[in-house]
Amino acid sequence: MDWWKDIYDALKEADVKQVVYVPDAGHAKLIDACIADNDIRAVPLTTEEEGIAILAGAWLGGERGALLMQSSGVGNCINMIGLMRTCRFPLATFVTMRGQWHEFNPWQMPMGRGTEPALQAMDVMVETVEDPADVGAQARAILHRAFVGMHVGALLLHQRLMPVKTFKE
């Protein structure tokens, strides 16, 4: 599925200069496109909350950025999201979901179910998309809310958008 191209196009239209990520199969093509783009600084992370600190610094330095992560990483970020809310920094994050449709790994279930409520508890504006045709419009809306509205927003990319995973892969 090529929905990732719509997010990439939205990042370019929003003048995003930094994309931070923990490697993730769901975001792999988008990450590769950002790495290949000389106008985007793609920064691999060891843990997702590092990305929030990097994006706060990017904003203070005059650049827009976005965080790519899997739903299992949302739990790592809750305290750092407080930084963005308290200091009124924008945040746009794109979250590939686990623990949903055709999930094979029971360890992914709790955070998959808890991702949206955890983000909402931190006053993050959360949207979910499961139709590939809607990804581009939703991505643009999250980026607009972040950089024009100065909000913290997350677009949850439903597991239906990803290939079905198994322990064999």
C-alpha positions as CSV (number, residue, x, y, z in Angstrom):
1,M,0.0,0.0,0.0
2,D,1.3,3.5,-0.9
3,W,-0.5,5.5,1.8
4,W,3.0,6.5,3.2
5,K,3.5,8.6,0.0
6,D,0.5,10.8,1.2
7,I,2.2,11.4,4.5
8,Y,5.5,12.1,2.8
9,D,3.8,14.7,0.5
10,A,2.0,16.3,3.5
11,L,5.4,16.5,5.4
12,K,6.9,18.3,2.4
13,E,3.9,20.6,1.9
14,A,4.2,21.5,5.6
15,D,7.9,22.3,5.3
16,V,8.9,19.7,7.8
17,K,12.7,19.6,8.0
18,Q,13.3,17.0,10.7
19,V,11.7,13.5,11.0
20,V,12.6,11.5,14.0
21,Y,11.8,7.8,14.3
22,V,12.4,4.5,15.9
23,P,12.8,1.9,13.1
24,D,9.4,0.4,12.3
25,A,8.2,-1.9,9.5
26,G,5.0,0.0,9.2
27,H,6.8,3.3,8.5
28,A,9.8,1.7,6.6
29,K,9.0,3.2,3.2
30,L,8.2,6.6,4.7
31,I,11.5,6.5,6.7
32,D,13.5,5.5,3.6
33,A,11.9,8.4,1.6
34,C,12.8,10.8,4.4
35,I,16.4,9.5,4.6
36,A,16.8,9.9,0.8
37,D,15.5,13.5,0.9
38,N,18.3,16.0,1.2
39,D,15.9,18.6,2.5
40,I,14.8,16.4,5.5
41,R,17.0,15.5,8.4
42,A,16.0,11.9,9.3
43,V,17.1,11.1,12.9
44,P,16.9,7.5,14.2
45,L,16.1,7.2,17.9
46,T,16.8,4.6,20.5
47,T,13.6,5.5,22.3
48,E,10.5,7.5,21.2
49,E,10.7,10.1,24.0
50,E,14.1,11.3,22.7
51,G,12.2,12.3,19.6
52,I,10.0,14.7,21.5
53,A,13.0,16.4,23.0
54,I,14.6,16.7,19.6
55,L,11.5,18.2,18.1
56,A,11.2,20.7,20.9
57,G,14.8,21.8,20.1
58,A,14.0,21.8,16.4
59,W,11.0,24.1,17.0
60,L,13.1,26.5,19.1
61,G,15.7,26.5,16.3
62,G,13.0,27.5,13.8
63,E,12.4,24.1,12.1
64,R,9.3,21.9,11.9
65,G,9.5,18.3,12.7
66,A,7.4,15.1,13.0
67,L,7.7,11.9,15.0
68,L,7.1,8.5,13.5
69,M,6.5,5.7,15.9
70,Q,4.6,2.5,16.6
71,S,1.8,2.4,19.2
72,S,4.0,0.4,21.6
73,G,6.2,3.5,21.8
74,V,3.4,5.8,22.9
75,G,3.7,4.6,26.4
76,N,7.4,5.7,26.4
77,C,6.4,9.3,25.5
78,I,3.6,10.2,27.9
79,N,5.8,12.2,30.3
80,M,7.6,14.0,27.5
81,I,4.3,14.9,25.9
82,G,3.8,17.0,29.0
83,L,6.8,19.1,28.0
84,M,5.1,19.9,24.7
85,R,1.8,20.8,26.3
86,T,3.4,22.9,29.2
87,C,5.8,24.8,26.9
88,R,3.3,25.1,24.2
89,F,5.4,23.5,21.5
90,P,3.6,21.9,18.5
91,L,3.9,18.2,18.0
92,A,2.8,16.1,15.0
93,T,3.2,12.4,15.4
94,F,2.2,9.5,13.1
95,V,1.6,6.2,14.9
96,T,1.4,2.9,13.2
97,M,-0.9,0.8,15.3
98,R,-0.5,-2.7,16.7
99,G,-2.9,-4.7,18.9
100,Q,-5.7,-4.3,16.4
101,W,-6.9,-6.2,13.4
102,H,-5.1,-9.5,12.8
103,E,-2.6,-8.9,15.6
104,F,-0.5,-12.0,16.2
105,N,1.5,-10.8,19.2
106,P,-0.3,-10.8,22.5
107,W,2.3,-8.3,23.9
108,Q,1.1,-5.7,21.5
109,M,-2.5,-5.9,22.7
110,P,-2.4,-3.8,25.9
111,M,-0.7,-0.7,24.4
112,G,-2.7,-1.1,21.2
113,R,-5.9,-0.7,23.3
114,G,-4.3,2.0,25.5
115,T,-2.8,4.2,22.8
116,E,-5.7,6.5,22.2
117,P,-6.8,6.9,25.8
118,A,-3.2,7.5,26.9
119,L,-2.8,10.3,24.3
120,Q,-6.2,11.8,25.1
121,A,-5.3,11.8,28.8
122,M,-2.4,14.1,27.9
123,D,-4.7,16.4,25.9
124,V,-3.4,15.2,22.5
125,M,-5.8,15.7,19.6
126,V,-6.1,12.2,18.2
127,E,-7.4,11.1,14.8
128,T,-7.5,7.5,13.4
129,V,-7.4,6.6,9.8
130,E,-8.0,3.2,8.3
131,D,-8.9,3.9,4.7
132,P,-5.8,4.6,2.6
133,A,-7.7,7.2,0.6
134,D,-8.0,9.3,3.7
135,V,-4.4,9.3,4.9
136,G,-3.3,12.4,3.0
137,A,-6.1,14.6,4.2
138,Q,-5.7,13.4,7.7
139,A,-1.9,13.9,7.6
140,R,-2.3,17.5,6.4
141,A,-4.9,18.2,9.1
142,I,-2.5,16.9,11.9
143,L,0.4,19.0,10.5
144,H,-1.9,22.1,10.2
145,R,-3.1,21.7,13.8
146,A,0.4,21.4,15.0
147,F,2.2,24.1,13.1
148,V,-0.7,26.6,12.6
149,G,-2.9,25.9,15.6
150,M,0.1,25.1,17.9
151,H,-1.5,21.9,19.1
152,V,-0.2,18.4,20.0
153,G,-1.7,16.0,17.5
154,A,-1.4,12.3,16.7
155,L,-2.6,10.4,13.6
156,L,-3.2,6.8,14.4
157,L,-2.6,4.6,11.3
158,H,-4.9,1.6,11.8
159,Q,-3.4,-1.8,11.6
160,R,-5.6,-2.5,8.5
161,L,-3.1,-0.2,6.6
162,M,-0.2,-2.5,7.3
163,P,0.5,-6.0,5.9
164,V,-0.6,-8.7,8.2
165,K,2.4,-9.6,10.4
166,T,3.4,-13.0,11.7
167,F,6.2,-14.3,13.9
168,K,7.9,-15.6,10.7
169,E,8.6,-12.1,9.4
